Amino acid sequence: MDRNTKNRTVDEHKKDTAAEQRREKIGRCVLLLIIGVLAVCLLAGQKPDSTNVMIQTSPILKLDGAWTRQGKGCTVRLPKDLPEGSVLELGYMRGQFAVKLRGKTIFRSAGDDAATALRWIPLPKGSAGGRLTVQESDQDSDVLSTLNAASVIGSQAALQRRLFFSNLYALIFFLCFSCASAFILYAAFRQKRRRGERQPTSQVQLALFLLCAGVWALTDSQILQLVTADVNRGAMVSVLAFFLMPVFFLQFLETLLPKLGRLRNLRMLFLLNAAVGLVLHTTGLVSVYPYMITNHVLLIVMMMIVIRIFSKDKAAGHHGIRIGCIVYFVCEIAALVAYYLHPNSRGYAWLICLGVFLLSIGCLNAWFNQYLEDLNRLTESELYRKLAYRDELTGLGNRAAYERDWDQVKPEAGATLIMFDINGLKATNDTWGHAFGDQLIRTAAEAIEQVFGEIGTVYRIGGDEFLVLLVGTAAADVSQRLEAFAARKHTMDHGIPVEIAWGMAATDEVPAAALFRLADQRMYQKKREMHTEAGNA
């Protein structure tokens, strides 16, 4: 048997493996490109607004430092050349409050509790030069600082454009991480289907963590106000996603670092804390926003525990995740500090997004390397499994494949076996060599496959013996195929004839257990007849 023919199946599988790895690498490059675009947008998506209330040519006038406390409210004097149709934008105002112009109420809040909501209040005609007053029902010492930090005046279109571009990072973050999550889930379930094993939980948990991060970034931003006025619902989705992010992250770590009860217990604490917070908020006992401090405390505890665990874990495959966790924790702590020191700033959201982004790089890289290793092992095991049931010389199924398929044949289906044997193979090997004999075997295999491959399965079960298994095939169709096979002149290169004897048996003649023996007996009887005819000739 020549070496090229022997390695043909191996080479084909190596090509398939290389093609699949190329596809996976292309997917990895696309994923990294998406993350790169996200990084650029995170760094350059929001530009500082240097406009001032005194610059009348600006389409948007900031009221930084213009508000003063007067009695029970905070007031500001509007510019005398304020354009008609201007809109007042107030941010981070929770609870009930009223906006008055020259003592007349022009807006009264509904008392919603959305932390990041913006209020767009159209100013009536003749507002230029008037005194604007914001008065809250519950006096809050932070109202003045909130107004001075998050209030502007401009046209409706200008404010919407400003809102869109200042929150564009959240939309891009959501789209990129949703795509990354979908890609990981696709790869995970594809791997499960190929392996036939249980669901690869680590990949699923990583995908859910990234999806929650994207949903939180989108709903915590104000960009959804361009399409819906129901800010409370979006705010609750944001809170829920923020509660679930550490849950999926800890579950992802549990799959990497098994037998760690501390992570499991901490994850249950996060779930319990989320359930209590949502119940208290739904019943109206406590707002979920002040309650978020409990989740922040648990985050700090989680960081300390995970860093301690990773300090003892020296696995090479976890190096990227280890670095990503440390950077993520640093960004998370900085975000918490920014949130409590500057609650009217969006800096905390940027820091959390940056931390999740850097963590995702380490996690995705580690996951993708592990995925490629699993893919290589799976491909090799599939190759060995296929080789175990394939004849290397002809590419047909071997005797083990026949026995496997025969065991799956149902008795009521009806089966037919046709045995084939090449005449003169030993003489050919002795006279012309084994290379010539291999060519003779391949020619016979091609001849049998051409006639019977469409209606049955062809096997090479011995040196010069072939077998065709037909299930549920009509006897007339089998006889017709045999006649066509007998009528054909099978020849090798240079026109050398190939003689093949056969014998057929069906389950309507004998029991299934005797089918192979009867087909073999008839094949040898046919072989003797062909020898006799050749001798007489």
Kinemage of the C-alpha trace (Angstrom):
@kinemage 1
@onewidth
@group {chain A} dominant
@subgroup {mainchain}
@vectorlist {calphas} color= white
{ca met a 1} P 0.000 0.000 0.000
{ca asp a 2} L 1.592 3.332 -1.083
{ca arg a 3} L 2.187 6.035 1.524
{ca asn a 4} L 0.145 8.758 -0.240
{ca thr a 5} L -2.938 6.594 -0.327
{ca lys a 6} L -2.506 5.566 3.283
{ca asn a 7} L -2.351 9.161 4.509
{ca arg a 8} L -5.141 10.510 2.294
{ca thr a 9} L -7.782 10.513 5.028
{ca val a 10} L -5.427 12.111 7.552
{ca asp a 11} L -4.534 14.869 5.107
{ca glu a 12} L -8.189 15.581 4.372
{ca his a 13} L -8.951 15.958 8.061
{ca lys a 14} L -5.920 18.145 8.592
{ca lys a 15} L -7.162 20.440 5.825
{ca asp a 16} L -10.623 20.558 7.403
{ca thr a 17} L -9.079 21.344 10.773
{ca ala a 18} L -6.902 24.101 9.325
{ca ala a 19} L -9.899 25.641 7.543
{ca glu a 20} L -11.955 25.600 10.723
{ca gln a 21} L -9.132 27.148 12.716
{ca arg a 22} L -8.821 29.887 10.102
{ca arg a 23} L -12.521 30.629 10.493
{ca glu a 24} L -12.154 30.757 14.249
{ca lys a 25} L -9.157 33.102 13.983
{ca ile a 26} L -11.121 35.376 11.666
{ca gly a 27} L -13.878 35.452 14.262
{ca arg a 28} L -11.315 36.303 16.911
{ca cys a 29} L -9.947 39.167 14.812
{ca val a 30} L -13.458 40.515 14.252
{ca leu a 31} L -14.122 40.325 17.976
{ca leu a 32} L -10.905 42.161 18.813
{ca leu a 33} L -11.719 44.764 16.160
{ca ile a 34} L -15.095 45.360 17.785
{ca ile a 35} L -13.431 45.745 21.175
{ca gly a 36} L -10.865 48.119 19.658
{ca val a 37} L -13.594 50.314 18.211
{ca leu a 38} L -15.253 50.309 21.607
{ca ala a 39} L -12.018 51.404 23.266
{ca val a 40} L -11.634 54.320 20.873
{ca cys a 41} L -15.211 55.375 21.502
{ca leu a 42} L -14.747 55.096 25.259
{ca leu a 43} L -11.741 57.400 25.067
{ca ala a 44} L -13.007 59.882 22.488
{ca gly a 45} L -16.792 59.626 22.500
{ca gln a 46} L -17.464 62.342 25.066
{ca lys a 47} L -15.979 65.801 24.604
{ca pro a 48} L -15.910 68.377 27.380
{ca asp a 49} L -18.432 71.164 26.970
{ca ser a 50} L -16.738 74.509 27.530
{ca thr a 51} L -19.774 76.673 26.799
{ca asn a 52} L -20.828 79.245 29.374
{ca val a 53} L -24.065 81.044 30.115
{ca met a 54} L -22.439 84.343 29.135
{ca ile a 55} L -21.607 83.153 25.580
{ca gln a 56} L -24.844 83.942 23.789
{ca thr a 57} L -23.723 82.583 20.416
{ca ser a 58} L -23.527 79.003 21.738
{ca pro a 59} L -26.516 76.791 20.837
{ca ile a 60} L -26.436 75.358 24.364
{ca leu a 61} L -25.983 77.592 27.434
{ca lys a 62} L -24.660 76.000 30.584
{ca leu a 63} L -25.884 77.353 33.886
{ca asp a 64} L -22.760 76.424 35.843
{ca gly a 65} L -22.466 78.632 38.895
{ca ala a 66} L -25.434 80.771 37.868
{ca trp a 67} L -27.888 79.307 40.385
{ca thr a 68} L -28.258 80.857 43.846
{ca arg a 69} L -30.361 79.845 46.815
{ca gln a 70} L -33.178 82.214 47.622
{ca gly a 71} L -35.592 81.279 50.332
{ca lys a 72} L -37.010 77.797 49.761
{ca gly a 73} L -35.792 77.496 46.202
{ca cys a 74} L -32.878 78.019 43.836
{ca thr a 75} L -33.075 80.775 41.245
{ca val a 76} L -31.280 81.931 38.108
{ca arg a 77} L -31.732 84.953 35.862
{ca leu a 78} L -32.269 83.979 32.221
{ca pro a 79} L -30.327 85.866 29.496
{ca lys a 80} L -32.169 88.824 28.007
{ca asp a 81} L -31.517 87.634 24.452
{ca leu a 82} L -32.680 84.079 25.092
{ca pro a 83} L -34.099 82.676 21.813
{ca glu a 84} L -37.779 81.785 21.679
{ca gly a 85} L -38.543 78.086 21.918
{ca ser a 86} L -35.658 77.373 24.289
{ca val a 87} L -35.793 74.326 26.559
{ca leu a 88} L -34.476 73.976 30.096
{ca glu a 89} L -32.673 70.685 30.771
{ca leu a 90} L -32.371 69.474 34.363
{ca gly a 91} L -30.459 66.363 35.308
{ca tyr a 92} L -30.186 64.143 38.402
{ca met a 93} L -33.272 65.708 40.028
{ca arg a 94} L -35.136 63.056 42.001
{ca gly a 95} L -38.295 63.409 43.973
{ca gln a 96} L -40.987 66.045 43.594
{ca phe a 97} L -40.090 69.570 42.536
{ca ala a 98} L -41.604 72.500 40.679
{ca val a 99} L -40.154 74.937 38.155
{ca lys a 100} L -41.481 78.504 38.199
{ca leu a 101} L -40.885 81.434 35.857
{ca arg a 102} L -41.621 84.872 37.335
{ca gly a 103} L -43.513 83.088 40.118
{ca lys a 104} L -45.723 81.094 37.744
{ca thr a 105} L -45.391 77.294 37.740
{ca ile a 106} L -44.428 75.952 34.301
{ca phe a 107} L -43.504 72.385 35.302
{ca arg a 108} L -44.187 70.023 38.188
{ca ser a 109} L -42.448 66.658 38.417
{ca ala a 110} L -44.362 63.422 38.885
{ca gly a 111} L -42.090 62.376 41.720
{ca asp a 112} L -40.332 59.583 39.815
{ca asp a 113} L -37.105 58.244 41.204
{ca ala a 114} L -34.943 57.656 38.107
{ca ala a 115} L -31.412 58.618 39.085
{ca thr a 116} L -30.092 59.485 35.629
{ca ala a 117} L -33.252 60.977 34.113
{ca leu a 118} L -33.137 64.278 32.262
{ca arg a 119} L -36.086 66.673 32.305
{ca trp a 120} L -36.694 68.801 29.241
{ca ile a 121} L -38.919 71.732 30.209
{ca pro a 122} L -40.048 74.020 27.356
{ca leu a 123} L -39.804 77.686 28.347
{ca pro a 124} L -42.846 79.812 27.414
{ca lys a 125} L -42.674 82.831 25.163
{ca gly a 126} L -41.248 85.938 26.750
{ca ser a 127} L -38.982 83.987 29.083
{ca ala a 128} L -35.924 86.103 28.204
{ca gly a 129} L -34.652 88.050 31.197
{ca gly a 130} L -37.045 86.319 33.586
{ca arg a 131} L -36.168 84.752 36.905
{ca leu a 132} L -36.358 80.950 36.956
{ca thr a 133} L -36.946 79.138 40.263
{ca val a 134} L -36.664 75.437 41.115
{ca gln a 135} L -38.338 74.436 44.356
{ca glu a 136} L -38.350 70.945 45.838
{ca ser a 137} L -40.976 69.611 48.242
{ca asp a 138} L -38.284 68.080 50.455
{ca gln a 139} L -35.458 70.549 50.948
{ca asp a 140} L -32.199 68.957 49.960
{ca ser a 141} L -28.868 70.668 50.533
{ca asp a 142} L -27.542 69.144 47.288
{ca val a 143} L -30.161 70.759 45.054
{ca leu a 144} L -28.057 73.864 44.471
{ca ser a 145} L -24.946 71.884 43.555
{ca thr a 146} L -27.005 69.593 41.340
{ca leu a 147} L -28.481 72.526 39.429
{ca asn a 148} L -25.093 74.165 39.030
{ca ala a 149} L -23.632 70.904 37.720
{ca ala a 150} L -26.411 69.558 35.505
{ca ser a 151} L -28.612 72.268 34.021
{ca val a 152} L -28.441 73.846 30.571
{ca ile a 153} L -30.653 75.789 28.163
{ca gly a 154} L -30.889 75.266 24.410
{ca ser a 155} L -33.136 74.336 21.551
{ca gln a 156} L -34.837 70.930 21.597
{ca ala a 157} L -32.777 69.725 18.624
{ca ala a 158} L -29.500 70.934 20.143
{ca leu a 159} L -30.229 69.249 23.466
{ca gln a 160} L -31.153 65.979 21.766
{ca arg a 161} L -27.998 66.084 19.662
{ca arg a 162} L -25.930 66.788 22.771
{ca leu a 163} L -27.612 63.913 24.597
{ca phe a 164} L -26.990 61.517 21.729
{ca phe a 165} L -23.287 62.222 21.281
{ca ser a 166} L -22.514 62.450 24.999
{ca asn a 167} L -24.056 58.988 25.486
{ca leu a 168} L -22.950 57.420 22.219
{ca tyr a 169} L -20.315 55.410 24.089
{ca ala a 170} L -23.088 53.522 25.928
{ca leu a 171} L -24.822 52.546 22.687
{ca ile a 172} L -21.557 51.352 21.127
{ca phe a 173} L -20.622 49.540 24.335
{ca phe a 174} L -23.984 47.771 24.349
{ca leu a 175} L -23.810 46.769 20.673
{ca cys a 176} L -20.226 45.519 20.892
{ca phe a 177} L -20.730 43.522 24.060
{ca ser a 178} L -24.024 42.109 22.812
{ca cys a 179} L -22.217 40.893 19.686
{ca ala a 180} L -19.404 39.458 21.802
{ca ser a 181} L -21.929 37.715 24.050
{ca ala a 182} L -23.794 36.267 21.052
{ca phe a 183} L -20.509 35.081 19.528
{ca ile a 184} L -19.489 33.306 22.740
{ca leu a 185} L -22.914 31.678 23.132
{ca tyr a 186} L -22.810 30.489 19.522
{ca ala a 187} L -19.347 28.989 20.012
{ca ala a 188} L -20.401 27.415 23.318
{ca phe a 189} L -23.491 25.673 21.994
{ca arg a 190} L -21.689 24.653 18.823
{ca gln a 191} L -19.006 23.044 20.958
{ca lys a 192} L -21.666 21.330 23.049
{ca arg a 193} L -23.393 19.948 19.959
{ca arg a 194} L -20.146 18.586 18.531
{ca arg a 195} L -19.047 17.042 21.794
{ca gly a 196} L -22.423 15.788 22.909
{ca glu a 197} L -21.465 16.739 26.457
{ca arg a 198} L -22.994 19.002 29.044
{ca gln a 199} L -23.295 22.704 28.434
{ca pro a 200} L -19.940 24.566 28.703
{ca thr a 201} L -21.034 26.692 31.671
{ca ser a 202} L -17.968 28.947 31.872
{ca gln a 203} L -18.584 30.315 28.382
{ca val a 204} L -22.277 30.879 29.045
{ca gln a 205} L -21.594 32.733 32.303
{ca leu a 206} L -18.967 34.914 30.616
{ca ala a 207} L -21.446 35.749 27.849
{ca leu a 208} L -24.154 36.642 30.377
{ca phe a 209} L -21.728 38.841 32.321
{ca leu a 210} L -20.809 40.773 29.161
{ca leu a 211} L -24.464 41.056 28.162
{ca cys a 212} L -25.413 42.431 31.594
{ca ala a 213} L -22.551 44.925 31.365
{ca gly a 214} L -23.790 46.113 27.969
{ca val a 215} L -27.408 46.363 29.146
{ca trp a 216} L -26.329 48.289 32.240
{ca ala a 217} L -24.238 50.750 30.212
{ca leu a 218} L -27.165 51.404 27.852
{ca thr a 219} L -29.913 51.744 30.466
{ca asp a 220} L -27.776 53.683 32.952
{ca ser a 221} L -27.103 56.272 30.259
{ca gln a 222} L -29.697 58.804 29.134
{ca ile a 223} L -29.757 57.846 25.462
{ca leu a 224} L -32.986 55.851 25.796
{ca gln a 225} L -34.827 59.090 26.549
{ca leu a 226} L -34.606 59.833 22.834
{ca val a 227} L -37.025 56.964 22.146
{ca thr a 228} L -39.092 56.623 25.331
{ca ala a 229} L -40.359 58.829 28.130
{ca asp a 230} L -40.633 55.883 30.546
{ca val a 231} L -37.356 56.539 32.334
{ca asn a 232} L -38.333 54.592 35.440
{ca arg a 233} L -38.554 51.285 33.626
{ca gly a 234} L -35.147 51.790 32.038
{ca ala a 235} L -33.722 52.770 35.412
{ca met a 236} L -35.000 49.564 36.999
{ca val a 237} L -33.486 47.495 34.181
{ca ser a 238} L -30.210 49.311 34.837
{ca val a 239} L -30.362 48.491 38.554
{ca leu a 240} L -31.209 44.840 37.874
{ca ala a 241} L -28.325 44.499 35.404
{ca phe a 242} L -25.938 46.091 37.914
{ca phe a 243} L -27.112 43.635 40.580
{ca leu a 244} L -26.609 40.636 38.259
{ca met a 245} L -23.187 41.583 36.844
{ca pro a 246} L -21.205 40.307 39.872
{ca val a 247} L -23.427 37.205 40.069
{ca phe a 248} L -22.491 36.020 36.571
{ca phe a 249} L -18.890 37.124 37.051
{ca leu a 250} L -18.553 35.021 40.211
{ca gln a 251} L -20.225 32.073 38.528
{ca phe a 252} L -17.724 32.395 35.682
{ca leu a 253} L -14.866 32.314 38.193
{ca glu a 254} L -16.396 29.280 39.918
{ca thr a 255} L -16.064 27.269 36.707
{ca leu a 256} L -12.395 28.283 36.413
{ca leu a 257} L -11.585 27.790 40.089
{ca pro a 258} L -13.712 24.840 41.252
{ca lys a 259} L -14.219 23.745 44.850
{ca leu a 260} L -14.255 27.306 46.200
{ca gly a 261} L -17.219 27.616 48.528
{ca arg a 262} L -16.437 31.258 49.268
{ca leu a 263} L -17.294 32.316 45.724
{ca arg a 264} L -20.533 30.358 45.812
{ca asn a 265} L -21.554 31.854 49.154
{ca leu a 266} L -20.668 35.353 47.963
{ca arg a 267} L -22.706 34.843 44.814
{ca met a 268} L -25.708 33.841 46.912
{ca leu a 269} L -25.245 37.010 48.995
{ca phe a 270} L -25.389 39.115 45.828
{ca leu a 271} L -28.566 37.349 44.732
{ca leu a 272} L -30.161 37.776 48.167
{ca asn a 273} L -29.173 41.446 48.261
{ca ala a 274} L -30.694 42.022 44.801
{ca ala a 275} L -33.933 40.300 45.802
{ca val a 276} L -34.274 42.312 49.030
{ca gly a 277} L -33.514 45.604 47.280
{ca leu a 278} L -36.059 45.025 44.531
{ca val a 279} L -38.742 43.937 47.015
{ca leu a 280} L -38.178 47.021 49.184
{ca his a 281} L -38.300 49.289 46.154
{ca thr a 282} L -41.406 47.641 44.718
{ca thr a 283} L -43.289 47.882 48.007
{ca gly a 284} L -42.241 51.523 48.416
{ca leu a 285} L -40.522 50.991 51.759
{ca val a 286} L -37.025 52.035 50.633
{ca ser a 287} L -35.838 53.438 47.308
{ca val a 288} L -33.419 51.139 45.538
{ca tyr a 289} L -30.929 53.942 44.922
{ca pro a 290} L -29.886 54.534 48.550
{ca tyr a 291} L -30.011 50.754 48.991
{ca met a 292} L -27.335 50.369 46.296
{ca ile a 293} L -24.708 51.047 48.951
{ca thr a 294} L -25.125 47.450 50.148
{ca asn a 295} L -24.243 46.207 46.662
{ca his a 296} L -21.212 48.500 46.624
{ca val a 297} L -20.008 47.063 49.937
{ca leu a 298} L -20.401 43.536 48.578
{ca leu a 299} L -18.406 44.546 45.491
{ca ile a 300} L -15.496 45.622 47.687
{ca val a 301} L -15.703 42.330 49.610
{ca met a 302} L -15.763 40.406 46.309
{ca met a 303} L -12.670 42.228 45.074
{ca met a 304} L -10.701 41.376 48.219
{ca ile a 305} L -11.710 37.702 48.085
{ca val a 306} L -11.027 37.247 44.374
{ca ile a 307} L -7.631 38.971 44.546
{ca arg a 308} L -6.673 36.742 47.483
{ca ile a 309} L -7.769 33.624 45.559
{ca phe a 310} L -5.869 34.615 42.422
{ca ser a 311} L -2.747 35.356 44.466
{ca lys a 312} L -2.639 31.614 45.257
{ca asp a 313} L -3.686 30.432 41.798
{ca lys a 314} L -0.662 30.049 39.510
{ca ala a 315} L -2.353 28.498 36.462
{ca ala a 316} L -0.769 29.839 33.277
{ca gly a 317} L -4.104 29.965 31.485
{ca his a 318} L -5.519 32.307 34.132
{ca his a 319} L -2.812 34.966 33.796
{ca gly a 320} L -4.858 37.214 31.496
{ca ile a 321} L -7.958 36.872 33.667
{ca arg a 322} L -5.885 37.607 36.776
{ca ile a 323} L -4.587 40.877 35.316
{ca gly a 324} L -8.038 41.762 33.958
{ca cys a 325} L -9.604 41.250 37.397
{ca ile a 326} L -7.063 43.502 39.095
{ca val a 327} L -7.582 46.288 36.538
{ca tyr a 328} L -11.349 45.849 36.716
{ca phe a 329} L -11.304 46.116 40.501
{ca val a 330} L -9.165 49.263 40.372
{ca cys a 331} L -11.642 50.851 37.940
{ca glu a 332} L -14.582 49.682 40.048
{ca ile a 333} L -13.155 51.245 43.224
{ca ala a 334} L -12.385 54.465 41.357
{ca ala a 335} L -15.953 54.438 39.990
{ca leu a 336} L -17.413 54.064 43.498
{ca val a 337} L -15.271 56.947 44.760
{ca ala a 338} L -16.360 59.098 41.806
{ca tyr a 339} L -19.993 58.144 42.351
{ca tyr a 340} L -20.024 59.263 45.977
{ca leu a 341} L -17.805 62.323 45.568
{ca his a 342} L -19.422 63.571 42.344
{ca pro a 343} L -22.890 62.004 42.072
{ca asn a 344} L -23.879 64.453 39.320
{ca ser a 345} L -21.046 63.364 37.044
{ca arg a 346} L -21.013 60.512 34.524
{ca gly a 347} L -17.412 59.666 35.366
{ca tyr a 348} L -18.376 56.562 37.348
{ca ala a 349} L -20.093 55.043 34.296
{ca trp a 350} L -17.022 55.591 32.148
{ca leu a 351} L -14.777 53.982 34.747
{ca ile a 352} L -17.003 50.909 35.098
{ca cys a 353} L -17.235 50.530 31.307
{ca leu a 354} L -13.455 50.836 31.036
{ca gly a 355} L -12.960 48.227 33.770
{ca val a 356} L -15.383 45.765 32.158
{ca phe a 357} L -13.728 46.369 28.791
{ca leu a 358} L -10.229 45.586 30.131
{ca leu a 359} L -11.524 42.584 32.078
{ca ser a 360} L -13.275 41.280 28.978
{ca ile a 361} L -10.008 41.353 27.033
{ca gly a 362} L -8.344 39.031 29.543
{ca cys a 363} L -11.392 36.755 29.824
{ca leu a 364} L -12.007 36.559 26.089
{ca asn a 365} L -8.367 35.868 25.338
{ca ala a 366} L -8.202 33.086 27.919
{ca trp a 367} L -11.521 31.652 26.760
{ca phe a 368} L -10.540 31.752 23.085
{ca asn a 369} L -7.208 30.010 23.726
{ca gln a 370} L -9.029 27.319 25.680
{ca tyr a 371} L -11.640 27.065 22.923
{ca leu a 372} L -8.974 26.499 20.259
{ca glu a 373} L -7.283 23.857 22.422
{ca asp a 374} L -10.611 22.073 22.899
{ca leu a 375} L -11.266 22.368 19.173
{ca asn a 376} L -7.924 20.740 18.354
{ca arg a 377} L -8.563 17.901 20.795
{ca leu a 378} L -12.078 17.429 19.473
{ca thr a 379} L -10.889 17.398 15.866
{ca glu a 380} L -8.201 14.843 16.671
{ca ser a 381} L -10.667 12.603 18.478
{ca glu a 382} L -13.085 12.853 15.547
{ca leu a 383} L -10.261 12.003 13.173
{ca tyr a 384} L -9.314 8.915 15.152
{ca arg a 385} L -12.955 7.896 15.412
{ca lys a 386} L -13.420 8.220 11.648
{ca leu a 387} L -10.203 6.353 10.949
{ca ala a 388} L -11.406 3.535 13.180
{ca tyr a 389} L -14.383 2.993 10.846
{ca arg a 390} L -12.778 3.792 7.475
{ca asp a 391} L -10.709 1.735 5.098
{ca glu a 392} L -7.561 3.722 4.306
{ca leu a 393} L -7.038 2.366 0.798
{ca thr a 394} L -10.524 2.837 -0.663
{ca gly a 395} L -12.159 5.359 1.686
{ca leu a 396} L -15.068 2.973 2.233
{ca gly a 397} L -16.312 1.786 5.585
{ca asn a 398} L -14.375 -1.127 7.102
{ca arg a 399} L -15.600 -4.254 8.887
{ca ala a 400} L -15.982 -2.383 12.196
{ca ala a 401} L -18.218 0.161 10.433
{ca tyr a 402} L -20.341 -2.642 8.995
{ca glu a 403} L -20.768 -4.273 12.397
{ca arg a 404} L -21.716 -0.914 13.915
{ca asp a 405} L -24.299 -0.230 11.193
{ca trp a 406} L -25.646 -3.779 11.250
{ca asp a 407} L -26.372 -3.515 14.963
{ca gln a 408} L -28.590 -0.494 14.212
{ca val a 409} L -30.707 -2.259 11.569
{ca lys a 410} L -34.218 -2.949 12.803
{ca pro a 411} L -35.506 -6.468 12.008
{ca glu a 412} L -38.814 -5.231 10.587
{ca ala a 413} L -37.052 -2.930 8.107
{ca gly a 414} L -35.836 -5.794 5.912
{ca ala a 415} L -32.172 -6.069 4.904
{ca thr a 416} L -30.207 -7.348 1.931
{ca leu a 417} L -26.488 -8.219 1.872
{ca ile a 418} L -24.395 -8.514 -1.278
{ca met a 419} L -20.904 -9.995 -0.955
{ca phe a 420} L -18.220 -9.216 -3.550
{ca asp a 421} L -14.825 -10.807 -4.136
{ca ile a 422} L -12.095 -9.876 -6.633
{ca asn a 423} L -10.816 -12.736 -8.754
{ca gly a 424} L -7.084 -13.079 -9.107
{ca leu a 425} L -5.832 -10.581 -6.516
{ca lys a 426} L -3.154 -12.920 -5.119
{ca ala a 427} L -1.847 -13.704 -8.581
{ca thr a 428} L -1.753 -10.003 -9.407
{ca asn a 429} L 0.247 -9.211 -6.260
{ca asp a 430} L 2.662 -12.057 -6.916
{ca thr a 431} L 3.143 -11.167 -10.576
{ca trp a 432} L 2.972 -7.358 -10.720
{ca gly a 433} L 3.500 -6.275 -7.119
{ca his a 434} L 1.321 -4.902 -4.340
{ca ala a 435} L 1.063 -1.425 -5.864
{ca phe a 436} L -0.672 -2.965 -8.867
{ca gly a 437} L -2.853 -5.014 -6.504
{ca asp a 438} L -3.860 -1.840 -4.626
{ca gln a 439} L -4.934 -0.303 -7.913
{ca leu a 440} L -7.013 -3.391 -8.621
{ca ile a 441} L -8.750 -3.054 -5.224
{ca arg a 442} L -9.488 0.648 -5.772
{ca thr a 443} L -10.926 -0.045 -9.215
{ca ala a 444} L -13.255 -2.703 -7.794
{ca ala a 445} L -14.310 -0.383 -4.959
{ca glu a 446} L -15.168 2.416 -7.397
{ca ala a 447} L -17.166 0.028 -9.569
{ca ile a 448} L -19.234 -1.251 -6.643
{ca glu a 449} L -19.729 2.268 -5.201
{ca gln a 450} L -20.946 3.640 -8.534
{ca val a 451} L -23.730 1.054 -8.798
{ca phe a 452} L -24.777 0.477 -5.187
{ca gly a 453} L -23.638 3.609 -3.340
{ca glu a 454} L -26.902 5.448 -4.074
{ca ile a 455} L -29.157 2.837 -2.460
{ca gly a 456} L -26.910 1.257 0.179
{ca thr a 457} L -23.645 1.396 2.089
{ca val a 458} L -20.474 -0.180 0.686
{ca tyr a 459} L -17.784 -1.673 2.949
{ca arg a 460} L -14.405 -3.300 2.398
{ca ile a 461} L -14.350 -6.094 4.973
{ca gly a 462} L -11.204 -7.925 3.869
{ca gly a 463} L -8.276 -7.851 1.465
{ca asp a 464} L -10.362 -8.436 -1.694
{ca glu a 465} L -13.821 -8.742 -0.144
{ca phe a 466} L -16.524 -6.074 -0.235
{ca leu a 467} L -20.007 -5.966 1.221
{ca val a 468} L -23.094 -3.853 0.418
{ca leu a 469} L -25.767 -3.366 3.070
{ca leu a 470} L -29.211 -2.363 1.812
{ca val a 471} L -32.062 -1.625 4.239
{ca gly a 472} L -35.681 -1.447 3.065
{ca thr a 473} L -34.700 -1.741 -0.627
{ca ala a 474} L -37.099 -3.530 -2.974
{ca ala a 475} L -35.873 -6.869 -4.352
{ca ala a 476} L -36.606 -5.765 -7.926
{ca asp a 477} L -34.370 -2.715 -7.523
{ca val a 478} L -31.556 -4.872 -6.116
{ca ser a 479} L -31.841 -7.361 -8.989
{ca gln a 480} L -31.828 -4.549 -11.516
{ca arg a 481} L -28.661 -3.100 -10.014
{ca leu a 482} L -26.964 -6.510 -10.015
{ca glu a 483} L -27.813 -7.007 -13.686
{ca ala a 484} L -26.381 -3.586 -14.498
{ca phe a 485} L -23.261 -4.414 -12.497
{ca ala a 486} L -22.796 -7.747 -14.318
{ca ala a 487} L -23.297 -6.096 -17.709
{ca arg a 488} L -20.583 -3.511 -17.115
{ca lys a 489} L -16.991 -4.171 -18.155
{ca his a 490} L -14.800 -3.196 -15.232
{ca thr a 491} L -11.269 -2.368 -16.312
{ca met a 492} L -8.116 -0.915 -14.774
{ca asp a 493} L -5.739 1.447 -16.507
{ca his a 494} L -4.555 0.309 -19.948
{ca gly a 495} L -7.802 -1.674 -20.345
{ca ile a 496} L -6.881 -4.550 -18.026
{ca pro a 497} L -10.165 -6.324 -17.085
{ca val a 498} L -11.342 -6.742 -13.490
{ca glu a 499} L -13.463 -9.742 -12.558
{ca ile a 500} L -15.670 -9.534 -9.466
{ca ala a 501} L -17.810 -12.356 -8.064
{ca trp a 502} L -20.886 -11.696 -5.916
{ca gly a 503} L -23.539 -13.335 -3.822
{ca met a 504} L -26.809 -11.905 -2.503
{ca ala a 505} L -29.067 -12.834 0.430
{ca ala a 506} L -32.167 -11.131 1.857
{ca thr a 507} L -34.054 -11.428 5.139
{ca asp a 508} L -37.168 -12.646 3.323
{ca glu a 509} L -35.191 -15.841 2.560
{ca val a 510} L -33.409 -16.563 5.837
{ca pro a 511} L -33.249 -15.060 9.313
{ca ala a 512} L -31.011 -12.034 9.782
{ca ala a 513} L -28.452 -14.072 11.737
{ca ala a 514} L -27.872 -16.328 8.702
{ca leu a 515} L -27.798 -13.539 6.130
{ca phe a 516} L -24.039 -13.001 6.065
{ca arg a 517} L -23.258 -16.718 5.788
{ca leu a 518} L -25.731 -17.264 2.925
{ca ala a 519} L -24.421 -14.263 0.950
{ca asp a 520} L -20.853 -15.516 1.481
{ca gln a 521} L -21.759 -19.046 0.266
{ca arg a 522} L -23.450 -17.703 -2.868
{ca met a 523} L -20.506 -15.428 -3.571
{ca tyr a 524} L -18.053 -18.356 -3.483
{ca gln a 525} L -20.416 -20.407 -5.644
{ca lys a 526} L -20.434 -17.577 -8.178
{ca lys a 527} L -16.646 -17.391 -7.948
{ca arg a 528} L -16.327 -21.108 -8.803
{ca glu a 529} L -18.686 -20.685 -11.729
{ca met a 530} L -16.603 -17.797 -13.087
{ca his a 531} L -13.404 -19.896 -12.739
{ca thr a 532} L -15.059 -22.772 -14.586
{ca glu a 533} L -16.236 -20.497 -17.391
{ca ala a 534} L -12.740 -18.990 -17.668
{ca gly a 535} L -11.182 -22.484 -17.795
{ca asn a 536} L -13.556 -23.646 -20.512
{ca ala a 537} L -12.806 -20.502 -22.487
